[in-house]
Amino acid sequence: MAGQIKVTLNRSVIGCTPAQRKVVAALGFKKRGTSKILPDNAAIRGAIKKVEHLFVWEEA
């Protein structure tokens, strides 16, 4: 799992629970359609797994 992943917030957080909103904010996303290159580690993958219905991700 070494390396980086490209993560894109594909859906809005409208209608999500407050806990899901916090996960999205902790990953550094504010607006729909934004992308970030994040480190590929267990913590990041776990956070993405919590809200995987909102994200699209790929190996960077």
MODELLER restraints for C-alpha pairs under 7 A, 6 or more apart:
rsr = mdl.restraints
at = mdl.atoms
rsr.add(forms.Gaussian(group=physical.xy_distance, feature=features.Distance(at['CA:1:A'], at['CA:40:A']), mean=5.80, stdev=0.5))
rsr.add(forms.Gaussian(group=physical.xy_distance, feature=features.Distance(at['CA:1:A'], at['CA:41:A']), mean=6.06, stdev=0.5))
rsr.add(forms.Gaussian(group=physical.xy_distance, feature=features.Distance(at['CA:2:A'], at['CA:40:A']), mean=5.84, stdev=0.5))
rsr.add(forms.Gaussian(group=physical.xy_distance, feature=features.Distance(at['CA:2:A'], at['CA:41:A']), mean=6.90, stdev=0.5))
rsr.add(forms.Gaussian(group=physical.xy_distance, feature=features.Distance(at['CA:3:A'], at['CA:39:A']), mean=6.17, stdev=0.5))
rsr.add(forms.Gaussian(group=physical.xy_distance, feature=features.Distance(at['CA:3:A'], at['CA:40:A']), mean=5.40, stdev=0.5))
rsr.add(forms.Gaussian(group=physical.xy_distance, feature=features.Distance(at['CA:4:A'], at['CA:37:A']), mean=6.45, stdev=0.5))
rsr.add(forms.Gaussian(group=physical.xy_distance, feature=features.Distance(at['CA:4:A'], at['CA:38:A']), mean=5.56, stdev=0.5))
rsr.add(forms.Gaussian(group=physical.xy_distance, feature=features.Distance(at['CA:4:A'], at['CA:39:A']), mean=4.44, stdev=0.5))
rsr.add(forms.Gaussian(group=physical.xy_distance, feature=features.Distance(at['CA:4:A'], at['CA:40:A']), mean=4.68, stdev=0.5))
rsr.add(forms.Gaussian(group=physical.xy_distance, feature=features.Distance(at['CA:4:A'], at['CA:59:A']), mean=6.46, stdev=0.5))
rsr.add(forms.Gaussian(group=physical.xy_distance, feature=features.Distance(at['CA:4:A'], at['CA:60:A']), mean=5.43, stdev=0.5))
rsr.add(forms.Gaussian(group=physical.xy_distance, feature=features.Distance(at['CA:5:A'], at['CA:37:A']), mean=5.66, stdev=0.5))
rsr.add(forms.Gaussian(group=physical.xy_distance, feature=features.Distance(at['CA:5:A'], at['CA:38:A']), mean=5.45, stdev=0.5))
rsr.add(forms.Gaussian(group=physical.xy_distance, feature=features.Distance(at['CA:5:A'], at['CA:39:A']), mean=6.28, stdev=0.5))
rsr.add(forms.Gaussian(group=physical.xy_distance, feature=features.Distance(at['CA:5:A'], at['CA:40:A']), mean=5.71, stdev=0.5))
rsr.add(forms.Gaussian(group=physical.xy_distance, feature=features.Distance(at['CA:5:A'], at['CA:57:A']), mean=6.76, stdev=0.5))
rsr.add(forms.Gaussian(group=physical.xy_distance, feature=features.Distance(at['CA:5:A'], at['CA:58:A']), mean=5.69, stdev=0.5))
rsr.add(forms.Gaussian(group=physical.xy_distance, feature=features.Distance(at['CA:5:A'], at['CA:59:A']), mean=4.48, stdev=0.5))
rsr.add(forms.Gaussian(group=physical.xy_distance, feature=features.Distance(at['CA:5:A'], at['CA:60:A']), mean=4.71, stdev=0.5))
rsr.add(forms.Gaussian(group=physical.xy_distance, feature=features.Distance(at['CA:6:A'], at['CA:35:A']), mean=6.81, stdev=0.5))
rsr.add(forms.Gaussian(group=physical.xy_distance, feature=features.Distance(at['CA:6:A'], at['CA:36:A']), mean=5.72, stdev=0.5))
rsr.add(forms.Gaussian(group=physical.xy_distance, feature=features.Distance(at['CA:6:A'], at['CA:37:A']), mean=4.50, stdev=0.5))
rsr.add(forms.Gaussian(group=physical.xy_distance, feature=features.Distance(at['CA:6:A'], at['CA:38:A']), mean=6.34, stdev=0.5))
rsr.add(forms.Gaussian(group=physical.xy_distance, feature=features.Distance(at['CA:6:A'], at['CA:57:A']), mean=5.51, stdev=0.5))
rsr.add(forms.Gaussian(group=physical.xy_distance, feature=features.Distance(at['CA:6:A'], at['CA:58:A']), mean=5.37, stdev=0.5))
rsr.add(forms.Gaussian(group=physical.xy_distance, feature=features.Distance(at['CA:6:A'], at['CA:59:A']), mean=6.07, stdev=0.5))
rsr.add(forms.Gaussian(group=physical.xy_distance, feature=features.Distance(at['CA:6:A'], at['CA:60:A']), mean=5.36, stdev=0.5))
rsr.add(forms.Gaussian(group=physical.xy_distance, feature=features.Distance(at['CA:7:A'], at['CA:35:A']), mean=5.51, stdev=0.5))
rsr.add(forms.Gaussian(group=physical.xy_distance, feature=features.Distance(at['CA:7:A'], at['CA:36:A']), mean=5.43, stdev=0.5))
rsr.add(forms.Gaussian(group=physical.xy_distance, feature=features.Distance(at['CA:7:A'], at['CA:37:A']), mean=6.34, stdev=0.5))
rsr.add(forms.Gaussian(group=physical.xy_distance, feature=features.Distance(at['CA:7:A'], at['CA:55:A']), mean=6.67, stdev=0.5))
rsr.add(forms.Gaussian(group=physical.xy_distance, feature=features.Distance(at['CA:7:A'], at['CA:56:A']), mean=5.94, stdev=0.5))
rsr.add(forms.Gaussian(group=physical.xy_distance, feature=features.Distance(at['CA:7:A'], at['CA:57:A']), mean=4.35, stdev=0.5))
rsr.add(forms.Gaussian(group=physical.xy_distance, feature=features.Distance(at['CA:7:A'], at['CA:58:A']), mean=6.71, stdev=0.5))
rsr.add(forms.Gaussian(group=physical.xy_distance, feature=features.Distance(at['CA:8:A'], at['CA:33:A']), mean=6.25, stdev=0.5))
rsr.add(forms.Gaussian(group=physical.xy_distance, feature=features.Distance(at['CA:8:A'], at['CA:34:A']), mean=5.65, stdev=0.5))
rsr.add(forms.Gaussian(group=physical.xy_distance, feature=features.Distance(at['CA:8:A'], at['CA:35:A']), mean=4.21, stdev=0.5))
rsr.add(forms.Gaussian(group=physical.xy_distance, feature=features.Distance(at['CA:8:A'], at['CA:36:A']), mean=6.57, stdev=0.5))
rsr.add(forms.Gaussian(group=physical.xy_distance, feature=features.Distance(at['CA:8:A'], at['CA:55:A']), mean=5.58, stdev=0.5))
rsr.add(forms.Gaussian(group=physical.xy_distance, feature=features.Distance(at['CA:8:A'], at['CA:56:A']), mean=5.26, stdev=0.5))
rsr.add(forms.Gaussian(group=physical.xy_distance, feature=features.Distance(at['CA:8:A'], at['CA:57:A']), mean=6.14, stdev=0.5))
rsr.add(forms.Gaussian(group=physical.xy_distance, feature=features.Distance(at['CA:9:A'], at['CA:32:A']), mean=5.33, stdev=0.5))
rsr.add(forms.Gaussian(group=physical.xy_distance, feature=features.Distance(at['CA:9:A'], at['CA:33:A']), mean=5.28, stdev=0.5))
rsr.add(forms.Gaussian(group=physical.xy_distance, feature=features.Distance(at['CA:9:A'], at['CA:34:A']), mean=5.73, stdev=0.5))
rsr.add(forms.Gaussian(group=physical.xy_distance, feature=features.Distance(at['CA:9:A'], at['CA:35:A']), mean=6.53, stdev=0.5))
rsr.add(forms.Gaussian(group=physical.xy_distance, feature=features.Distance(at['CA:9:A'], at['CA:54:A']), mean=6.01, stdev=0.5))
rsr.add(forms.Gaussian(group=physical.xy_distance, feature=features.Distance(at['CA:9:A'], at['CA:55:A']), mean=4.72, stdev=0.5))
rsr.add(forms.Gaussian(group=physical.xy_distance, feature=features.Distance(at['CA:9:A'], at['CA:56:A']), mean=6.64, stdev=0.5))
rsr.add(forms.Gaussian(group=physical.xy_distance, feature=features.Distance(at['CA:10:A'], at['CA:32:A']), mean=5.91, stdev=0.5))
rsr.add(forms.Gaussian(group=physical.xy_distance, feature=features.Distance(at['CA:10:A'], at['CA:33:A']), mean=5.41, stdev=0.5))
rsr.add(forms.Gaussian(group=physical.xy_distance, feature=features.Distance(at['CA:10:A'], at['CA:54:A']), mean=5.63, stdev=0.5))
rsr.add(forms.Gaussian(group=physical.xy_distance, feature=features.Distance(at['CA:10:A'], at['CA:55:A']), mean=5.19, stdev=0.5))
rsr.add(forms.Gaussian(group=physical.xy_distance, feature=features.Distance(at['CA:10:A'], at['CA:56:A']), mean=6.23, stdev=0.5))
rsr.add(forms.Gaussian(group=physical.xy_distance, feature=features.Distance(at['CA:11:A'], at['CA:32:A']), mean=5.92, stdev=0.5))
rsr.add(forms.Gaussian(group=physical.xy_distance, feature=features.Distance(at['CA:11:A'], at['CA:54:A']), mean=4.84, stdev=0.5))
rsr.add(forms.Gaussian(group=physical.xy_distance, feature=features.Distance(at['CA:11:A'], at['CA:55:A']), mean=6.89, stdev=0.5))
rsr.add(forms.Gaussian(group=physical.xy_distance, feature=features.Distance(at['CA:12:A'], at['CA:32:A']), mean=5.52, stdev=0.5))
rsr.add(forms.Gaussian(group=physical.xy_distance, feature=features.Distance(at['CA:13:A'], at['CA:21:A']), mean=6.29, stdev=0.5))
rsr.add(forms.Gaussian(group=physical.xy_distance, feature=features.Distance(at['CA:20:A'], at['CA:51:A']), mean=6.42, stdev=0.5))
rsr.add(forms.Gaussian(group=physical.xy_distance, feature=features.Distance(at['CA:23:A'], at['CA:47:A']), mean=6.41, stdev=0.5))
